[in-house]
């Protein structure tokens, strides 16, 4: 990690820049603190003729891009995660006044982006607009699937059952010929094709046992998810099955109640007739 003196020096340098240029205009102050790439909104936002304009970097990202080479100059051995951590710490400790140049540059770039984006939208055909809506929907669905998969892993969802080939591959991957994973996989696949049906039967049986393991574990896991109110994580076909089962139970209870009521009414009518 970089010494604390680097952070102090960076903040001190920014403070001196502000004090020395307090009587100058805002634009002059920009040029003293920011590189030219961050004071030219057209350069930040100009996009290719065939694509939409890119969103501008926010104030923190502008500061991070500026500080990264400074930190690497003094600490070339630092990893990316350590550099990011240092920059974030510096940004958190900076005075609001020191953040103003980056925030104002971002505000200018954002306004220019709005203009560029409206100009870009105006030249699109209805078909292109519809295509963009479709692509956005697909991106959102993909992100949702990734988040759900990550959350399933966090909540301990059982791993899916392995196929006979997967079991064979995992058992023999270490001893396969080749120096890279693709070469090893190709070699293993050739060995797999050479196996007789009797030899493959061993892995087929293991795969069937793994299916039973998965079925038991996934059923218990999904029941637990329902108990804790996380029906959104279980499979749709399981949820549909649960809903149908619940509906059948309620229908059966309703029919039983109806039959019981009818039986009670018949008994009452029969008793009244006997009295008469």
N, C-alpha and C positions, 0 to 999 in steps of 0.2 A: 504494500500500500504506500502511496505517496505520503511524505511527511506533512504535518499540519502547516508547516511554513509555506508550502506551495499554495494551499487554500488561502492562507492569509495574504500571500503575495498577489494572487489573482484578484481578490476582493479589493486589496489596497490599490492595485493598478487601476481598476475600474473607478474607484473613488477619486483618485487623482485626475482621471480623465474628465470626470464630471466637474470637479472643482476648477480645473483649468479652463474649461469650455463653458462655464455657466453663463457667460455673457453672449455666447454665440447662438445662432439659430438652431432649431431642432434638427434640420438637415445636416448642418455641420457637425452636430453632436453625433448623429448616426455614423458619419464617415469616420469619426475618431474612434468609435467603439466597435462598429461592425465592419466586416469585410464587404467588399463591393457586391459580392454575390447575394448579400442579405438586405441591401438597400435598394436593389433594383427589382421592383415587383414584376416587371415584364420578364426578366430573366428567370425568376422563380416560377412563373406561371405559364410561360409560353409552352404550348403543347404541340405535338405533331398534328399535321393537317387532318389526319384520319382519326384522331382520338380526342377525347374530352380533356379539358384543362386539368392539370393536377392540383389537388388541394394544397394550400400553402402550409409550410411547417409552422407549428405554434411557437410561442416565445421560448419555451424550455428546449425544444429541439434545435432552435437556432443557436441557443447558448451552448448546447451539447456539441453541436458540430464545430463550433468555434473552439471550445475547450479541449476537445479530444486530442488534437495534435500537440497542444501545449503540454498535456499530461504525459503523452507518449515521448515527448522530447526529453523529459526528465526521468521517466520510468519506462523505458522501452520493453521491459520484461513483464509488465502488467498484463493480465488477462482482460478480455473484453468486459466480463462481468464486474471486475474490480474497477475498471475505468468508469463504467456506467454508475457504479455505486458512489464513486468519488464525485462525479459530476452532479448527481442527484443531491448529495450532501451539501455541495457548494451552493446549489440553487436554493435549497431550503434555508440556508443561513444568510443569503444575500438580502440586503436592504431593498424594500420595494422601489426606492428611487433608482437603484442600480439595475433593476429589471425593466425599467421603463423603455429603454431603447429597443429591447427585444420585443416587448409587448406592442409598442407603437409600430415597429416594422411589420409585425404580424397583422396588426389591424389594417395597415395599408395594403398588404398583400391579400388579405381576405376580401377587402372591398373590390380590388382588381379582379380577384377570382370570381366574384359574383357577376361582374360585368362580362368577363370572358365566358362564363358558363351560360349566361342568358343568350349571348351571341351564338354559342355553339348549339344550344337547344333550338334556336330559331332556324337553323339550317338543316335540321333533321327532318326526314320524311316520316309519315305516320308509321310505316313499316319499321323504320329504325327505332322509333320511340317504343313500339311494341316489343321489339327485340331486346331493347335495354331493360324494359320492365321484366321480361322473362329471365334475362341473365341475372338481374338483381334478386329475383325470387329464388333462383337456383343457388346463388351465393348464400343467401340467408338460410336456405334449407341445409346446405352443406355445413355452415357454421353451427347450426342447431344440432346436426347429427354428431359433429365433433365434440361439442359440449356435452351431449348426452352420453357419448361413449366414454369421455373422460370421467364423467360423474358416475357412470356405471362401474368403472374400475375403482373409483374411490369408495363406493358403497359395497365393494366386494362381490360383484357379479361373477358367477362361476364362468370359467373358460369353456368355450364350445368344444364338443368332442372332436378328437382327431381322426383322420382317415387312416386306412392301412398304410398308404404311402407316407403320410406324415410321421407315423410311428417308426417305420423303417428308416426314414431319412434321419430322424433325431437320434436313433440308436447307432447309426453308422457314419454320421457326418464327420466325426473326429478322425476316423481312419480312412476317409475317402481320399483318392488321389487328386492332386491339384493344389495350387497355391492360393487361389482366390475362391470366394464363395460360389460364383456362377460356374466355374470349372468343376468344383466339387459336386454341385447339384446335378450338373450334366452327367458326370461319371456315375453318381448314385442312381440316376434315372435309368441309365443303361443297365446297371446291375439289377435294378428292380424288374425291368422287362425280361431279364434272363431267368428270373426265378420261376419255378414251376408252380402250378396251382396248389400243390400240397404245401410248398414252402410259404406261399402267400397266405395260406389258411391261418397260420399262427398270428399274423398281423391283423387278419380279418376278425379273428376272435377277440383280440385285444381292442380293436376298434369298437366292436359290439359292446364289450364291457365298459368302454369309455362312454358310450352313448347312454347306458343305464346310469352310470355315475352322474352324467350331466343332467339327465332327466330328473333324478332325485334331488340334486343340488339346486337346479333352477326352480323347481317347484317350491322347495323350502324357502329359497331366496325371494321369490315373487310373493309368496304368502306373507313373508316378513315385511316386504315393501308396502303391501296393502295395509298391514297392521299399523305401520308408522305414517300412513298417509302419503306415500310416494308412488301412487298408481301411474304417474307419468313415466316411470322408469321401466315398467314391465312391458312385455311384448303385447302388441295390439291383439293378436289372436287369443292370447291368454286373458286379456282384459275382456274381450268380447265373450269368451267362454264363461268367465266369472259372472258377467252381467246376465247372460242367458240362464246360468244355473240359479242365480239369485231370483230372477224373474219366475222361473219354474217353481222355486220353493214358495214364493209369495202366492203364486197362482194355486198351488196345492193347498196352502193354508186357507186361502179364500174359499176354495171348493169345499174343504172340510167344514169351514164355518157355515157355509150355505147349506150343506147336507145336515149339519147338526141343528140348524135353525128349522129346517123343514121337518126333521124328525121330531123336534120338540113341539112344533105346531100340530103335527099329526097326532101325537100323543095327547095333547091338550084337547083337540077336537074329539078324539075318541072317548076321553073321560067325560066330556060334556054330553056326548050322545048316550053314554051309559046311564048318566044321571036322569036324563029325560026318559 
